[in-house]
């Protein structure tokens, strides 16, 4: 079975993300919903309790697509993401 390279996008958030995200949340989730409907994102969600970051699994794509997504993410534009990394994930099963 040939492997497919997905991308696992990991975000680190500011400490007070839950208080600061409200003005940007609808746009952030709207973009993710459209990408999921298009088959480009498989799943996404917050990490931790309390929330410290998030993970987004991209369907096979070029690494540049993931970077472009980040730069246009309303959370990134608002300074709510302190760090991010796109990790190639060679899915075999």
Backbone atoms as SQL, in Angstrom:
CREATE TABLE atoms (id INTEGER PRIMARY KEY, chain TEXT, resi INTEGER, resn TEXT, atom TEXT, x REAL, y REAL, z REAL);
INSERT INTO atoms VALUES
  (1, 'A', 1, 'UNK', 'N', 0.846, -1.177, 0.000),
  (2, 'A', 1, 'UNK', 'CA', 0.000, 0.000, 0.000),
  (3, 'A', 1, 'UNK', 'C', 0.896, 1.246, 0.000),
  (4, 'A', 2, 'UNK', 'N', 0.770, 2.130, -0.984),
  (5, 'A', 2, 'UNK', 'CA', 1.604, 3.336, -1.020),
  (6, 'A', 2, 'UNK', 'C', 1.188, 4.313, 0.079),
  (7, 'A', 3, 'UNK', 'N', 2.173, 5.045, 0.582),
  (8, 'A', 3, 'UNK', 'CA', 1.855, 6.027, 1.621),
  (9, 'A', 3, 'UNK', 'C', 1.428, 7.342, 0.981),
  (10, 'A', 4, 'UNK', 'N', 0.663, 8.115, 1.728),
  (11, 'A', 4, 'UNK', 'CA', 0.241, 9.445, 1.300),
  (12, 'A', 4, 'UNK', 'C', 0.727, 10.433, 2.349),
  (13, 'A', 5, 'UNK', 'N', 1.288, 11.545, 1.910),
  (14, 'A', 5, 'UNK', 'CA', 1.784, 12.535, 2.854),
  (15, 'A', 5, 'UNK', 'C', 0.695, 13.542, 3.187),
  (16, 'A', 6, 'UNK', 'N', 0.166, 13.396, 4.380),
  (17, 'A', 6, 'UNK', 'CA', -0.741, 14.377, 4.954),
  (18, 'A', 6, 'UNK', 'C', 0.127, 15.377, 5.714),
  (19, 'A', 7, 'UNK', 'N', -0.476, 16.407, 6.250),
  (20, 'A', 7, 'UNK', 'CA', 0.249, 17.325, 7.122),
  (21, 'A', 7, 'UNK', 'C', -0.521, 17.497, 8.413),
  (22, 'A', 8, 'UNK', 'N', 0.213, 17.410, 9.513),
  (23, 'A', 8, 'UNK', 'CA', -0.329, 17.694, 10.831),
  (24, 'A', 8, 'UNK', 'C', 0.143, 19.092, 11.201),
  (25, 'A', 9, 'UNK', 'N', -0.792, 20.024, 11.245),
  (26, 'A', 9, 'UNK', 'CA', -0.479, 21.403, 11.606),
  (27, 'A', 9, 'UNK', 'C', -0.722, 21.563, 13.096),
  (28, 'A', 10, 'UNK', 'N', 0.309, 21.984, 13.810),
  (29, 'A', 10, 'UNK', 'CA', 0.224, 22.173, 15.258),
  (30, 'A', 10, 'UNK', 'C', 0.352, 23.657, 15.570),
  (31, 'A', 11, 'UNK', 'N', -0.568, 24.155, 16.376),
  (32, 'A', 11, 'UNK', 'CA', -0.549, 25.542, 16.833),
  (33, 'A', 11, 'UNK', 'C', -0.251, 25.585, 18.329),
  (34, 'A', 12, 'UNK', 'N', 0.495, 26.585, 18.759),
  (35, 'A', 12, 'UNK', 'CA', 0.598, 26.964, 20.167),
  (36, 'A', 12, 'UNK', 'C', -0.127, 28.290, 20.293),
  (37, 'A', 13, 'UNK', 'N', -0.975, 28.398, 21.311),
  (38, 'A', 13, 'UNK', 'CA', -1.789, 29.594, 21.507),
  (39, 'A', 13, 'UNK', 'C', -1.266, 30.463, 22.651),
  (40, 'A', 14, 'UNK', 'N', -1.697, 31.715, 22.650),
  (41, 'A', 14, 'UNK', 'CA', -1.457, 32.604, 23.784),
  (42, 'A', 14, 'UNK', 'C', -2.169, 32.012, 25.005),
  (43, 'A', 15, 'UNK', 'N', -1.702, 32.382, 26.198),
  (44, 'A', 15, 'UNK', 'CA', -2.267, 31.806, 27.423),
  (45, 'A', 15, 'UNK', 'C', -3.751, 32.098, 27.599),
  (46, 'A', 16, 'UNK', 'N', -4.202, 33.263, 27.191),
  (47, 'A', 16, 'UNK', 'CA', -5.602, 33.640, 27.396),
  (48, 'A', 16, 'UNK', 'C', -6.434, 33.493, 26.116),
  (49, 'A', 17, 'UNK', 'N', -6.177, 32.432, 25.372),
  (50, 'A', 17, 'UNK', 'CA', -6.847, 32.212, 24.090),
  (51, 'A', 17, 'UNK', 'C', -8.372, 32.202, 24.227),
  (52, 'A', 18, 'UNK', 'N', -8.895, 31.576, 25.271),
  (53, 'A', 18, 'UNK', 'CA', -10.351, 31.467, 25.391),
  (54, 'A', 18, 'UNK', 'C', -11.010, 32.828, 25.549),
  (55, 'A', 19, 'UNK', 'N', -10.335, 33.753, 26.194),
  (56, 'A', 19, 'UNK', 'CA', -10.878, 35.098, 26.372),
  (57, 'A', 19, 'UNK', 'C', -10.710, 35.951, 25.118),
  (58, 'A', 20, 'UNK', 'N', -9.645, 35.737, 24.366),
  (59, 'A', 20, 'UNK', 'CA', -9.307, 36.617, 23.243),
  (60, 'A', 20, 'UNK', 'C', -9.822, 36.154, 21.887),
  (61, 'A', 21, 'UNK', 'N', -10.227, 34.904, 21.756),
  (62, 'A', 21, 'UNK', 'CA', -10.569, 34.377, 20.432),
  (63, 'A', 21, 'UNK', 'C', -11.955, 34.769, 19.932),
  (64, 'A', 22, 'UNK', 'N', -12.842, 35.181, 20.809),
  (65, 'A', 22, 'UNK', 'CA', -14.252, 35.400, 20.450),
  (66, 'A', 22, 'UNK', 'C', -14.459, 36.226, 19.177),
  (67, 'A', 23, 'UNK', 'N', -13.784, 37.375, 18.987),
  (68, 'A', 23, 'UNK', 'CA', -14.049, 38.175, 17.785),
  (69, 'A', 23, 'UNK', 'C', -13.616, 37.493, 16.474),
  (70, 'A', 24, 'UNK', 'N', -12.775, 36.471, 16.567),
  (71, 'A', 24, 'UNK', 'CA', -12.188, 35.838, 15.380),
  (72, 'A', 24, 'UNK', 'C', -12.670, 34.400, 15.171),
  (73, 'A', 25, 'UNK', 'N', -13.368, 33.860, 16.151),
  (74, 'A', 25, 'UNK', 'CA', -13.721, 32.436, 16.145),
  (75, 'A', 25, 'UNK', 'C', -14.608, 32.050, 14.965),
  (76, 'A', 26, 'UNK', 'N', -15.630, 32.831, 14.666),
  (77, 'A', 26, 'UNK', 'CA', -16.537, 32.491, 13.565),
  (78, 'A', 26, 'UNK', 'C', -15.780, 32.410, 12.237),
  (79, 'A', 27, 'UNK', 'N', -14.916, 33.369, 11.959),
  (80, 'A', 27, 'UNK', 'CA', -14.144, 33.358, 10.708),
  (81, 'A', 27, 'UNK', 'C', -13.154, 32.195, 10.692),
  (82, 'A', 28, 'UNK', 'N', -12.512, 31.935, 11.831),
  (83, 'A', 28, 'UNK', 'CA', -11.548, 30.829, 11.943),
  (84, 'A', 28, 'UNK', 'C', -12.239, 29.494, 11.659),
  (85, 'A', 29, 'UNK', 'N', -13.360, 29.251, 12.324),
  (86, 'A', 29, 'UNK', 'CA', -14.080, 27.992, 12.134),
  (87, 'A', 29, 'UNK', 'C', -14.727, 27.909, 10.758),
  (88, 'A', 30, 'UNK', 'N', -15.144, 29.033, 10.208),
  (89, 'A', 30, 'UNK', 'CA', -15.725, 29.044, 8.869),
  (90, 'A', 30, 'UNK', 'C', -14.735, 28.593, 7.809),
  (91, 'A', 31, 'UNK', 'N', -13.506, 29.070, 7.919),
  (92, 'A', 31, 'UNK', 'CA', -12.470, 28.647, 6.954),
  (93, 'A', 31, 'UNK', 'C', -12.219, 27.152, 7.069),
  (94, 'A', 32, 'UNK', 'N', -12.115, 26.658, 8.303),
  (95, 'A', 32, 'UNK', 'CA', -11.879, 25.229, 8.503),
  (96, 'A', 32, 'UNK', 'C', -13.047, 24.398, 7.983),
  (97, 'A', 33, 'UNK', 'N', -14.254, 24.858, 8.207),
  (98, 'A', 33, 'UNK', 'CA', -15.437, 24.138, 7.730),
  (99, 'A', 33, 'UNK', 'C', -15.436, 24.041, 6.210),
  (100, 'A', 34, 'UNK', 'N', -15.116, 25.132, 5.537),
  (101, 'A', 34, 'UNK', 'CA', -15.062, 25.106, 4.062),
  (102, 'A', 34, 'UNK', 'C', -13.981, 24.138, 3.574),
  (103, 'A', 35, 'UNK', 'N', -12.816, 24.146, 4.223),
  (104, 'A', 35, 'UNK', 'CA', -11.744, 23.234, 3.822),
  (105, 'A', 35, 'UNK', 'C', -12.143, 21.781, 4.071),
  (106, 'A', 36, 'UNK', 'N', -12.858, 21.519, 5.148),
  (107, 'A', 36, 'UNK', 'CA', -13.333, 20.156, 5.411),
  (108, 'A', 36, 'UNK', 'C', -14.352, 19.744, 4.350),
  (109, 'A', 37, 'UNK', 'N', -15.267, 20.634, 4.013),
  (110, 'A', 37, 'UNK', 'CA', -16.266, 20.330, 2.983),
  (111, 'A', 37, 'UNK', 'C', -15.607, 20.061, 1.634),
  (112, 'A', 38, 'UNK', 'N', -14.489, 20.728, 1.366),
  (113, 'A', 38, 'UNK', 'CA', -13.747, 20.534, 0.115),
  (114, 'A', 38, 'UNK', 'C', -12.829, 19.316, 0.165),
  (115, 'A', 39, 'UNK', 'N', -12.743, 18.650, 1.320),
  (116, 'A', 39, 'UNK', 'CA', -11.882, 17.483, 1.460),
  (117, 'A', 39, 'UNK', 'C', -10.421, 17.811, 1.708),
  (118, 'A', 40, 'UNK', 'N', -10.118, 19.058, 1.980),
  (119, 'A', 40, 'UNK', 'CA', -8.719, 19.460, 2.182),
  (120, 'A', 40, 'UNK', 'C', -8.274, 19.342, 3.635),
  (121, 'A', 41, 'UNK', 'N', -9.211, 19.423, 4.570),
  (122, 'A', 41, 'UNK', 'CA', -8.931, 19.219, 5.992),
  (123, 'A', 41, 'UNK', 'C', -9.765, 18.037, 6.453),
  (124, 'A', 42, 'UNK', 'N', -9.136, 17.128, 7.202),
  (125, 'A', 42, 'UNK', 'CA', -9.834, 15.933, 7.663),
  (126, 'A', 42, 'UNK', 'C', -10.425, 16.108, 9.053),
  (127, 'A', 43, 'UNK', 'N', -9.702, 16.800, 9.922),
  (128, 'A', 43, 'UNK', 'CA', -10.190, 17.057, 11.277),
  (129, 'A', 43, 'UNK', 'C', -9.373, 18.174, 11.890),
  (130, 'A', 44, 'UNK', 'N', -9.949, 18.806, 12.907),
  (131, 'A', 44, 'UNK', 'CA', -9.263, 19.907, 13.580),
  (132, 'A', 44, 'UNK', 'C', -9.872, 20.088, 14.959),
  (133, 'A', 45, 'UNK', 'N', -9.065, 20.583, 15.888),
  (134, 'A', 45, 'UNK', 'CA', -9.605, 20.855, 17.211),
  (135, 'A', 45, 'UNK', 'C', -8.552, 21.350, 18.173),
  (136, 'A', 46, 'UNK', 'N', -9.048, 21.881, 19.277),
  (137, 'A', 46, 'UNK', 'CA', -8.185, 22.414, 20.326),
  (138, 'A', 46, 'UNK', 'C', -7.532, 21.278, 21.108),
  (139, 'A', 47, 'UNK', 'N', -6.378, 21.578, 21.695),
  (140, 'A', 47, 'UNK', 'CA', -5.630, 20.608, 22.494),
  (141, 'A', 47, 'UNK', 'C', -5.492, 21.116, 23.923),
  (142, 'A', 48, 'UNK', 'N', -5.627, 20.202, 24.863),
  (143, 'A', 48, 'UNK', 'CA', -5.360, 20.509, 26.258),
  (144, 'A', 48, 'UNK', 'C', -6.580, 20.958, 27.035),
  (145, 'A', 49, 'UNK', 'N', -6.438, 20.873, 28.345),
  (146, 'A', 49, 'UNK', 'CA', -7.454, 21.356, 29.269),
  (147, 'A', 49, 'UNK', 'C', -6.719, 21.892, 30.486),
  (148, 'A', 50, 'UNK', 'N', -6.428, 23.164, 30.498),
  (149, 'A', 50, 'UNK', 'CA', -6.925, 24.224, 29.626),
  (150, 'A', 50, 'UNK', 'C', -6.290, 24.179, 28.230),
  (151, 'A', 51, 'UNK', 'N', -6.943, 24.832, 27.298),
  (152, 'A', 51, 'UNK', 'CA', -6.492, 24.849, 25.904),
  (153, 'A', 51, 'UNK', 'C', -5.139, 25.548, 25.794),
  (154, 'A', 52, 'UNK', 'N', -4.184, 24.854, 25.157),
  (155, 'A', 52, 'UNK', 'CA', -2.848, 25.419, 24.939),
  (156, 'A', 52, 'UNK', 'C', -2.490, 25.516, 23.464),
  (157, 'A', 53, 'UNK', 'N', -3.272, 24.858, 22.613),
  (158, 'A', 53, 'UNK', 'CA', -2.965, 24.855, 21.189),
  (159, 'A', 53, 'UNK', 'C', -4.048, 24.140, 20.413),
  (160, 'A', 54, 'UNK', 'N', -3.702, 23.769, 19.186),
  (161, 'A', 54, 'UNK', 'CA', -4.657, 23.077, 18.325),
  (162, 'A', 54, 'UNK', 'C', -3.907, 22.204, 17.337),
  (163, 'A', 55, 'UNK', 'N', -4.641, 21.261, 16.752),
  (164, 'A', 55, 'UNK', 'CA', -4.102, 20.408, 15.701),
  (165, 'A', 55, 'UNK', 'C', -5.090, 20.388, 14.547),
  (166, 'A', 56, 'UNK', 'N', -4.545, 20.433, 13.336),
  (167, 'A', 56, 'UNK', 'CA', -5.350, 20.367, 12.120),
  (168, 'A', 56, 'UNK', 'C', -4.693, 19.340, 11.211),
  (169, 'A', 57, 'UNK', 'N', -5.463, 18.372, 10.739),
  (170, 'A', 57, 'UNK', 'CA', -4.940, 17.352, 9.834),
  (171, 'A', 57, 'UNK', 'C', -5.370, 17.703, 8.416),
  (172, 'A', 58, 'UNK', 'N', -4.382, 17.976, 7.569),
  (173, 'A', 58, 'UNK', 'CA', -4.624, 18.285, 6.163),
  (174, 'A', 58, 'UNK', 'C', -4.528, 17.016, 5.324),
  (175, 'A', 59, 'UNK', 'N', -5.425, 16.875, 4.371),
  (176, 'A', 59, 'UNK', 'CA', -5.340, 15.808, 3.382),
  (177, 'A', 59, 'UNK', 'C', -4.064, 16.028, 2.570),
  (178, 'A', 60, 'UNK', 'N', -3.606, 15.011, 1.828),
  (179, 'A', 60, 'UNK', 'CA', -2.385, 15.192, 1.048),
  (180, 'A', 60, 'UNK', 'C', -2.418, 16.485, 0.232),
  (181, 'A', 61, 'UNK', 'N', -1.339, 17.252, 0.357),
  (182, 'A', 61, 'UNK', 'CA', -1.246, 18.544, -0.323),
  (183, 'A', 61, 'UNK', 'C', 0.215, 18.973, -0.350),
  (184, 'A', 62, 'UNK', 'N', 0.467, 20.075, -1.004),
  (185, 'A', 62, 'UNK', 'CA', 1.812, 20.656, -1.012),
  (186, 'A', 62, 'UNK', 'C', 2.040, 21.371, 0.313),
  (187, 'A', 63, 'UNK', 'N', 3.258, 21.340, 0.846),
  (188, 'A', 63, 'UNK', 'CA', 3.524, 22.009, 2.119),
  (189, 'A', 63, 'UNK', 'C', 3.212, 23.501, 2.081),
  (190, 'A', 64, 'UNK', 'N', 3.339, 24.110, 0.919),
  (191, 'A', 64, 'UNK', 'CA', 3.053, 25.542, 0.788),
  (192, 'A', 64, 'UNK', 'C', 1.591, 25.858, 1.108),
  (193, 'A', 65, 'UNK', 'N', 0.701, 24.927, 0.799),
  (194, 'A', 65, 'UNK', 'CA', -0.721, 25.149, 1.085),
  (195, 'A', 65, 'UNK', 'C', -0.967, 25.306, 2.578),
  (196, 'A', 66, 'UNK', 'N', -0.254, 24.526, 3.373),
  (197, 'A', 66, 'UNK', 'CA', -0.415, 24.608, 4.822),
  (198, 'A', 66, 'UNK', 'C', 0.088, 25.963, 5.316),
  (199, 'A', 67, 'UNK', 'N', 1.249, 26.384, 4.834),
  (200, 'A', 67, 'UNK', 'CA', 1.789, 27.687, 5.222),
  (201, 'A', 67, 'UNK', 'C', 0.873, 28.829, 4.823),
  (202, 'A', 68, 'UNK', 'N', 0.295, 28.746, 3.635),
  (203, 'A', 68, 'UNK', 'CA', -0.639, 29.782, 3.180),
  (204, 'A', 68, 'UNK', 'C', -1.882, 29.818, 4.062),
  (205, 'A', 69, 'UNK', 'N', -2.346, 28.635, 4.481),
  (206, 'A', 69, 'UNK', 'CA', -3.501, 28.589, 5.375),
  (207, 'A', 69, 'UNK', 'C', -3.195, 29.349, 6.670),
  (208, 'A', 70, 'UNK', 'N', -2.036, 29.057, 7.261),
  (209, 'A', 70, 'UNK', 'CA', -1.666, 29.691, 8.531),
  (210, 'A', 70, 'UNK', 'C', -1.644, 31.207, 8.392),
  (211, 'A', 71, 'UNK', 'N', -0.990, 31.712, 7.369),
  (212, 'A', 71, 'UNK', 'CA', -0.824, 33.158, 7.219),
  (213, 'A', 71, 'UNK', 'C', -2.146, 33.891, 7.042),
  (214, 'A', 72, 'UNK', 'N', -3.195, 33.168, 6.624),
  (215, 'A', 72, 'UNK', 'CA', -4.515, 33.786, 6.435),
  (216, 'A', 72, 'UNK', 'C', -5.503, 33.423, 7.551),
  (217, 'A', 73, 'UNK', 'N', -5.032, 32.649, 8.519),
  (218, 'A', 73, 'UNK', 'CA', -5.910, 32.259, 9.626),
  (219, 'A', 73, 'UNK', 'C', -6.194, 33.485, 10.494),
  (220, 'A', 74, 'UNK', 'N', -7.457, 33.794, 10.750),
  (221, 'A', 74, 'UNK', 'CA', -7.782, 34.952, 11.589),
  (222, 'A', 74, 'UNK', 'C', -7.104, 34.915, 12.963),
  (223, 'A', 75, 'UNK', 'N', -6.902, 33.737, 13.522),
  (224, 'A', 75, 'UNK', 'CA', -6.196, 33.645, 14.807),
  (225, 'A', 75, 'UNK', 'C', -4.741, 34.082, 14.652),
  (226, 'A', 76, 'UNK', 'N', -4.106, 33.690, 13.565),
  (227, 'A', 76, 'UNK', 'CA', -2.717, 34.090, 13.317),
  (228, 'A', 76, 'UNK', 'C', -2.635, 35.599, 13.094),
  (229, 'A', 77, 'UNK', 'N', -3.527, 36.109, 12.267),
  (230, 'A', 77, 'UNK', 'CA', -3.539, 37.547, 11.972),
  (231, 'A', 77, 'UNK', 'C', -3.759, 38.382, 13.233),
  (232, 'A', 78, 'UNK', 'N', -4.495, 37.837, 14.206),
  (233, 'A', 78, 'UNK', 'CA', -4.792, 38.554, 15.449),
  (234, 'A', 78, 'UNK', 'C', -3.717, 38.356, 16.520),
  (235, 'A', 79, 'UNK', 'N', -2.682, 37.578, 16.209),
  (236, 'A', 79, 'UNK', 'CA', -1.610, 37.361, 17.173),
  (237, 'A', 79, 'UNK', 'C', -1.941, 36.345, 18.255),
  (238, 'A', 80, 'UNK', 'N', -2.909, 35.475, 18.018),
  (239, 'A', 80, 'UNK', 'CA', -3.301, 34.474, 19.009),
  (240, 'A', 80, 'UNK', 'C', -2.472, 33.199, 18.927),
  (241, 'A', 81, 'UNK', 'N', -1.745, 33.028, 17.834),
  (242, 'A', 81, 'UNK', 'CA', -0.888, 31.857, 17.643),
  (243, 'A', 81, 'UNK', 'C', 0.549, 32.291, 17.905),
  (244, 'A', 82, 'UNK', 'N', 1.185, 31.664, 18.905),
  (245, 'A', 82, 'UNK', 'CA', 2.557, 32.041, 19.260),
  (246, 'A', 82, 'UNK', 'C', 3.592, 31.247, 18.476),
  (247, 'A', 83, 'UNK', 'N', 3.208, 30.069, 18.003),
  (248, 'A', 83, 'UNK', 'CA', 4.126, 29.242, 17.218),
  (249, 'A', 83, 'UNK', 'C', 3.288, 28.235, 16.437),
  (250, 'A', 84, 'UNK', 'N', 3.829, 27.771, 15.325),
  (251, 'A', 84, 'UNK', 'CA', 3.158, 26.738, 14.548),
  (252, 'A', 84, 'UNK', 'C', 4.197, 25.908, 13.826),
  (253, 'A', 85, 'UNK', 'N', 3.816, 24.683, 13.521),
  (254, 'A', 85, 'UNK', 'CA', 4.685, 23.794, 12.748),
  (255, 'A', 85, 'UNK', 'C', 3.811, 22.848, 11.935),
  (256, 'A', 86, 'UNK', 'N', 4.240, 22.617, 10.710),
  (257, 'A', 86, 'UNK', 'CA', 3.560, 21.685, 9.811),
  (258, 'A', 86, 'UNK', 'C', 4.442, 20.450, 9.698),
  (259, 'A', 87, 'UNK', 'N', 3.934, 19.341, 10.171),
  (260, 'A', 87, 'UNK', 'CA', 4.703, 18.105, 10.234),
  (261, 'A', 87, 'UNK', 'C', 4.207, 17.163, 9.146),
  (262, 'A', 88, 'UNK', 'N', 5.083, 16.756, 8.204),
  (263, 'A', 88, 'UNK', 'CA', 4.671, 15.772, 7.205),
  (264, 'A', 88, 'UNK', 'C', 4.313, 14.457, 7.908),
  (265, 'A', 89, 'UNK', 'N', 3.221, 13.861, 7.483),
  (266, 'A', 89, 'UNK', 'CA', 2.736, 12.636, 8.113),
  (267, 'A', 89, 'UNK', 'C', 2.480, 11.633, 6.997),
  (268, 'A', 90, 'UNK', 'N', 3.340, 10.642, 6.906),
  (269, 'A', 90, 'UNK', 'CA', 3.215, 9.617, 5.871),
  (270, 'A', 90, 'UNK', 'C', 2.269, 8.525, 6.355),
  (271, 'A', 91, 'UNK', 'N', 1.019, 8.665, 6.013),
  (272, 'A', 91, 'UNK', 'CA', -0.024, 7.755, 6.476),
  (273, 'A', 91, 'UNK', 'C', 0.024, 6.472, 5.652),
  (274, 'A', 92, 'UNK', 'N', 0.079, 5.343, 6.335),
  (275, 'A', 92, 'UNK', 'CA', 0.109, 4.059, 5.635),
  (276, 'A', 92, 'UNK', 'C', -1.143, 3.230, 5.896),
  (277, 'A', 93, 'UNK', 'N', -1.850, 3.517, 6.958),
  (278, 'A', 93, 'UNK', 'CA', -3.091, 2.790, 7.270),
  (279, 'A', 93, 'UNK', 'C', -4.160, 3.795, 7.636);
